[in-house]
Amino acid sequence: MNIHKATASYEKWAASCIPLDRRGLSYKHTQMTLGLFPFLRATFYRWVQIWREVAGEAAKAPALLAVGDLHLENFGTWRDTEGRLIWGINDFDEVYTMPYTMDLVRLATSAYAAAVEQHLDIRPREASDAILEGYRDALKDGGSPFVLAENHRWLRKIALNRLRDATVFWQKLERLSKSQARLPGHVEAELRKLLPDRSMPCEKKRRMSGLGSLGHARVVLLGKWHGCYVAREAKELTPSACVWARGIPAKDQRTRYGRILDRAVRVPDPFVHPYDGWLLRRLAPDCSRIELASLPASRDEERLLYSMGWETANIHFGTPRAISAIKRDLAKRPGNWLHKAAKAMLHATERDWRTWKRK
């Protein structure tokens, strides 16, 4: 099955679970032609389909509840209940039980793709070594979240560098077209519970964002509270693409978004709420992913990748029974295993991307 047939098959499967926005899918298909990195981000379904064959020995590893669709732009910031800025993984749409190596290889492959497109200056082997070192150290120390207060000041500077200008951010939301989608009544009621005043008047806006979830319904409630904007979003979820890759019908399958949030070493975002097949959350300038294009010119890429490896372990601690087996598995692997697997997955992804562009 080539990339075209895989895409058609996956989208048909997803459409059997939720209504898909064809305009959003068309935009996604266009974005997939623009570069190797966006193609990788948009095609986790293809990744999981070819993973075992291409990654080889790296795919034979202890399983746990993993992120799955992990990449460099799956990290961002949010505010905790104390108002502190937190950094970490912020997208769990594709969570499933998988080999722990899946997350590490995909993260390293995304770094390689970013380096190919000159978003990063670090050499591939140095990138994978930094990720693996951070992961190993976190396993050894028990993990800890990234609270950007008095600690991790260097990372705070990176995060603050890309925090969006509030005026521009809210103007962009204000200019969104009105949503024609109808939220289920119980979903809208639950979303309104996340507002400072659940009875406040709001406009419903249509929003397209991300890459992997383009085509999914997104409805934004945008209103003003004490003279300034607030926004809450509901995004419809599908089960993980791992379900599709196993040939299992989407019907009656459920997302595992909430399970991983409840178990990981994590300072939670109090406004993230998986609910009945939807993801409900706050939208704000400081609650979003960090894009490669917004990274400051002066940054320690090796340290950043080390932190991403550490944060990956934070999430994997959500399956505590697997940690001992992971440590034993890591101890017996050769030093170049992650680099070798990421390089193989990068080449396979690049072949698919070139095929996709020729359609």
C-alpha positions as CSV (number, residue, x, y, z in Angstrom):
1,M,0.0,0.0,0.0
2,N,1.6,3.3,-1.1
3,I,1.2,6.7,0.6
4,H,-1.8,7.6,-1.6
5,K,-3.7,4.5,-0.8
6,A,-2.8,4.6,2.8
7,T,-4.1,8.2,3.1
8,A,-7.3,7.3,1.4
9,S,-7.8,4.3,3.6
10,Y,-7.0,6.1,6.8
11,E,-9.3,9.0,6.0
12,K,-12.2,6.7,5.1
13,W,-11.6,4.9,8.4
14,A,-11.6,8.3,10.3
15,A,-14.8,9.4,8.5
16,S,-16.5,6.3,9.8
17,C,-15.9,7.6,13.3
18,I,-16.5,11.4,13.0
19,P,-17.6,13.8,10.2
20,L,-14.6,15.1,8.4
21,D,-14.3,18.6,7.0
22,R,-13.3,18.1,3.4
23,R,-12.0,21.7,3.1
24,G,-9.7,21.0,6.0
25,L,-8.5,17.7,4.5
26,S,-7.8,19.5,1.2
27,Y,-5.7,22.1,3.0
28,K,-3.9,19.3,4.9
29,H,-3.0,17.6,1.6
30,T,-1.5,20.8,0.3
31,Q,0.5,21.3,3.4
32,M,1.9,17.8,3.1
33,T,3.6,18.8,-0.2
34,L,5.5,21.8,1.3
35,G,8.2,20.1,3.2
36,L,9.5,16.9,4.7
37,F,8.9,18.1,8.3
38,P,5.2,19.1,7.8
39,F,4.7,15.8,5.9
40,L,6.0,13.9,8.8
41,R,3.8,15.8,11.2
42,A,0.7,15.1,9.1
43,T,1.2,11.4,8.5
44,F,1.4,9.5,11.7
45,Y,-1.0,6.9,10.2
46,R,1.6,6.1,7.6
47,W,4.4,6.1,10.2
48,V,2.6,3.5,12.4
49,Q,1.9,1.4,9.2
50,I,5.5,1.0,8.2
51,W,7.1,1.3,11.6
52,R,7.8,-2.4,12.3
53,E,9.2,-3.2,8.9
54,V,11.5,-0.1,8.6
55,A,12.6,0.3,12.2
56,G,13.5,-3.4,12.6
57,E,15.1,-4.2,16.0
58,A,14.1,-0.8,17.4
59,A,10.4,-1.8,17.1
60,K,11.0,-4.8,19.3
61,A,10.8,-3.3,22.8
62,P,8.7,-3.2,26.0
63,A,5.3,-1.6,25.4
64,L,3.6,1.2,27.4
65,L,1.1,4.0,27.0
66,A,3.0,6.2,24.5
67,V,2.4,9.6,22.8
68,G,2.8,8.1,19.4
69,D,2.8,11.2,17.3
70,L,5.8,12.8,19.0
71,H,7.8,15.4,17.1
72,L,9.7,18.7,17.8
73,E,6.5,20.8,17.5
74,N,4.6,18.6,19.9
75,F,6.0,20.7,22.8
76,G,4.5,23.9,24.1
77,T,3.5,25.9,27.1
78,W,0.5,26.3,29.4
79,R,-0.3,27.8,32.8
80,D,-0.9,25.7,35.9
81,T,-3.3,26.5,38.7
82,E,-0.7,28.8,40.3
83,G,-0.4,30.7,37.0
84,R,3.2,29.4,36.5
85,L,4.4,28.8,32.9
86,I,4.9,25.0,32.2
87,W,6.7,23.5,29.3
88,G,6.2,20.0,27.9
89,I,4.5,17.7,25.5
90,N,1.0,19.2,24.7
91,D,-0.6,16.9,22.1
92,F,-1.9,13.4,22.9
93,D,-4.3,12.7,20.1
94,E,-2.6,9.5,19.1
95,V,-1.9,7.9,22.5
96,Y,-1.9,4.1,22.4
97,T,0.0,1.2,23.8
98,M,3.2,0.9,21.8
99,P,6.9,0.1,22.2
100,Y,8.5,2.8,24.2
101,T,11.0,3.2,21.4
102,M,8.3,4.5,19.1
103,D,8.3,7.9,20.8
104,L,12.1,8.2,20.9
105,V,12.6,7.2,17.2
106,R,9.8,9.6,16.0
107,L,11.2,12.5,18.0
108,A,14.7,11.8,16.7
109,T,13.4,11.5,13.1
110,S,11.6,14.8,13.4
111,A,14.9,16.4,14.5
112,Y,16.6,14.9,11.5
113,A,13.9,16.2,9.2
114,A,14.2,19.6,10.7
115,A,18.0,19.5,10.2
116,V,17.5,18.6,6.5
117,E,15.3,21.7,6.1
118,Q,17.7,23.8,8.1
119,H,15.4,24.5,11.0
120,L,18.1,23.0,13.3
121,D,21.9,23.3,13.0
122,I,22.7,20.2,15.1
123,R,24.2,17.1,13.5
124,P,21.8,14.1,13.4
125,R,23.8,11.8,15.6
126,E,24.3,14.5,18.2
127,A,20.6,15.1,18.1
128,S,19.6,11.5,18.8
129,D,22.4,11.2,21.4
130,A,21.0,14.2,23.3
131,I,17.4,12.9,23.2
132,L,18.5,9.5,24.5
133,E,20.8,11.0,27.2
134,G,17.8,13.1,28.5
135,Y,15.6,10.0,28.4
136,R,18.1,7.8,30.3
137,D,18.8,10.5,32.9
138,A,15.1,11.0,33.6
139,L,14.5,7.3,34.0
140,K,17.4,7.2,36.5
141,D,16.3,10.2,38.5
142,G,12.5,9.5,38.5
143,G,11.6,12.4,36.2
144,S,10.4,15.8,37.0
145,P,8.2,18.4,35.1
146,F,9.5,21.6,33.6
147,V,8.1,24.5,35.7
148,L,9.5,27.7,34.1
149,A,9.6,29.7,37.3
150,E,12.8,30.0,39.2
151,N,14.1,26.8,37.5
152,H,14.9,26.3,33.8
153,R,15.4,30.0,33.1
154,W,17.2,29.2,29.8
155,L,14.1,27.3,28.6
156,R,11.8,30.1,29.8
157,K,13.7,32.5,27.6
158,I,13.0,30.2,24.6
159,A,9.4,29.9,25.5
160,L,8.9,33.7,26.1
161,N,10.6,34.4,22.9
162,R,7.7,32.9,21.0
163,L,4.8,33.8,23.2
164,R,2.4,35.5,20.8
165,D,1.7,39.2,21.0
166,A,-1.7,39.3,22.7
167,T,-3.2,41.9,20.4
168,V,-2.2,40.0,17.3
169,F,-3.4,36.7,18.8
170,W,-6.9,37.9,19.7
171,Q,-7.3,39.8,16.4
172,K,-6.6,36.6,14.6
173,L,-9.3,34.8,16.5
174,E,-11.7,37.6,16.0
175,R,-11.2,37.4,12.2
176,L,-12.1,33.7,12.1
177,S,-15.3,32.9,10.2
178,K,-18.4,31.9,12.1
179,S,-18.7,28.2,12.7
180,Q,-21.5,26.4,11.0
181,A,-20.8,23.3,13.0
182,R,-23.2,22.4,15.8
183,L,-21.7,21.2,19.0
184,P,-23.6,18.5,20.8
185,G,-25.5,20.2,23.6
186,H,-23.7,18.4,26.4
187,V,-20.3,19.1,24.9
188,E,-21.1,22.8,24.6
189,A,-22.3,22.8,28.2
190,E,-19.1,21.2,29.4
191,L,-17.0,23.6,27.3
192,R,-18.8,26.5,28.9
193,K,-17.9,25.2,32.4
194,L,-14.3,26.1,31.5
195,L,-15.2,29.8,30.9
196,P,-14.9,32.3,33.8
197,D,-18.7,32.8,33.5
198,R,-20.5,30.0,31.7
199,S,-23.4,32.2,30.8
200,M,-21.3,34.9,29.1
201,P,-22.2,35.7,25.5
202,C,-19.8,34.1,23.0
203,E,-19.4,33.9,19.2
204,K,-18.8,30.4,17.7
205,K,-15.8,30.5,15.4
206,R,-14.4,28.0,12.9
207,R,-10.7,27.3,13.4
208,M,-8.2,25.2,11.4
209,S,-4.9,24.4,13.2
210,G,-2.3,21.7,13.4
211,L,-1.6,19.2,10.7
212,G,-2.4,15.7,11.9
213,S,-5.9,16.7,13.0
214,L,-6.8,18.9,10.0
215,G,-10.3,18.0,8.9
216,H,-11.5,17.4,12.5
217,A,-14.3,19.7,13.7
218,R,-13.0,22.6,15.8
219,V,-15.4,25.1,17.4
220,V,-14.1,28.1,19.4
221,L,-16.2,30.0,21.8
222,L,-14.9,33.6,21.8
223,G,-16.2,36.2,24.1
224,K,-15.2,39.1,26.4
225,W,-14.9,39.0,30.1
226,H,-14.2,42.3,31.9
227,G,-13.5,44.0,28.6
228,C,-10.9,41.5,27.3
229,Y,-11.1,38.4,25.2
230,V,-11.3,34.8,26.4
231,A,-11.6,31.7,24.3
232,R,-12.3,28.0,24.7
233,E,-12.1,25.4,22.0
234,A,-13.7,22.0,21.4
235,K,-11.9,19.6,19.0
236,E,-13.4,16.3,17.9
237,L,-11.1,13.4,18.3
238,T,-10.7,10.0,16.6
239,P,-9.1,6.9,18.1
240,S,-5.4,6.6,17.5
241,A,-4.2,5.7,14.0
242,C,-2.7,2.6,15.6
243,V,-6.2,1.2,15.7
244,W,-6.5,1.8,11.9
245,A,-3.1,0.2,11.3
246,R,-4.2,-2.9,13.1
247,G,-7.3,-3.2,10.9
248,I,-9.8,-2.5,13.7
249,P,-12.9,-0.6,12.8
250,A,-13.1,2.9,14.4
251,K,-16.6,2.4,15.7
252,D,-16.8,2.0,19.5
253,Q,-13.1,2.7,19.9
254,R,-12.2,5.5,22.3
255,T,-9.3,8.0,22.6
256,R,-6.9,7.4,25.4
257,Y,-6.1,11.1,25.8
258,G,-7.3,11.3,29.4
259,R,-5.5,8.2,30.6
260,I,-2.0,9.4,29.8
261,L,-2.6,12.9,31.3
262,D,-3.8,11.3,34.6
263,R,-0.7,9.1,35.0
264,A,2.3,11.0,33.8
265,V,4.9,13.0,35.8
266,R,3.3,16.3,34.9
267,V,2.0,19.6,36.2
268,P,-1.5,19.6,34.6
269,D,-3.1,22.3,32.5
270,P,-6.4,22.9,34.5
271,F,-8.2,23.8,31.2
272,V,-7.4,20.7,29.3
273,H,-10.4,18.4,29.5
274,P,-11.0,15.3,27.3
275,Y,-14.8,14.7,27.2
276,D,-16.9,12.2,25.4
277,G,-14.7,12.1,22.2
278,W,-13.8,15.8,22.3
279,L,-10.8,17.7,23.6
280,L,-11.9,20.9,25.5
281,R,-9.2,23.5,26.2
282,R,-8.4,27.1,26.8
283,L,-6.9,29.2,23.9
284,A,-4.5,32.0,24.9
285,P,-1.2,33.5,23.7
286,D,0.8,31.5,26.3
287,C,-1.1,28.2,25.8
288,S,0.2,26.7,22.6
289,R,2.9,24.7,20.9
290,I,6.3,26.2,20.1
291,E,6.9,26.2,16.4
292,L,10.4,25.7,15.0
293,A,10.2,29.0,13.1
294,S,9.7,30.9,16.3
295,L,12.8,29.6,18.1
296,P,15.3,32.3,18.9
297,A,18.4,32.4,16.7
298,S,20.6,31.9,19.8
299,R,19.6,28.6,21.5
300,D,21.3,25.5,22.8
301,E,19.8,22.9,20.6
302,E,21.5,20.0,22.3
303,R,20.1,21.1,25.7
304,L,16.7,21.5,24.2
305,L,16.7,18.0,22.7
306,Y,18.0,16.6,26.0
307,S,15.0,18.2,27.7
308,M,12.6,16.7,25.1
309,G,14.1,13.3,25.8
310,W,13.6,13.9,29.6
311,E,10.0,15.0,29.0
312,T,9.3,11.9,27.0
313,A,10.4,9.8,30.0
314,N,8.1,12.0,32.2
315,I,5.2,10.7,30.1
316,H,6.4,7.1,30.1
317,F,6.4,7.1,33.9
318,G,2.6,7.0,33.4
319,T,3.1,3.2,32.9
320,P,5.2,2.4,36.0
321,R,5.1,-1.4,35.5
322,A,7.1,-0.9,32.2
323,I,10.0,1.1,33.6
324,S,12.1,-1.7,34.9
325,A,11.8,-3.6,31.6
326,I,12.7,-0.4,29.6
327,K,15.8,0.1,31.7
328,R,16.9,-3.5,31.0
329,D,16.1,-3.1,27.3
330,L,18.1,0.1,27.0
331,A,21.1,-1.4,28.8
332,K,21.5,-4.1,26.1
333,R,21.0,-1.9,23.0
334,P,24.1,-0.8,21.0
335,G,25.0,2.9,21.3
336,N,23.8,3.7,17.8
337,W,20.4,2.1,17.9
338,L,18.4,5.3,18.0
339,H,20.4,7.0,15.3
340,K,20.2,3.9,13.0
341,A,16.4,3.6,13.4
342,A,15.7,7.3,13.0
343,K,17.8,7.4,9.9
344,A,15.9,4.5,8.4
345,M,12.5,6.1,9.2
346,L,13.7,9.4,7.8
347,H,14.6,7.8,4.5
348,A,11.2,5.9,4.3
349,T,9.3,9.1,5.1
350,E,11.3,11.0,2.5
351,R,10.4,8.4,-0.1
352,D,6.7,8.7,0.8
353,W,6.9,12.5,0.6
354,R,8.4,12.5,-2.9
355,T,5.8,10.1,-4.0
356,W,3.1,12.3,-2.5
357,K,4.4,15.4,-4.3
358,R,4.2,13.6,-7.7
359,K,0.5,12.9,-7.5
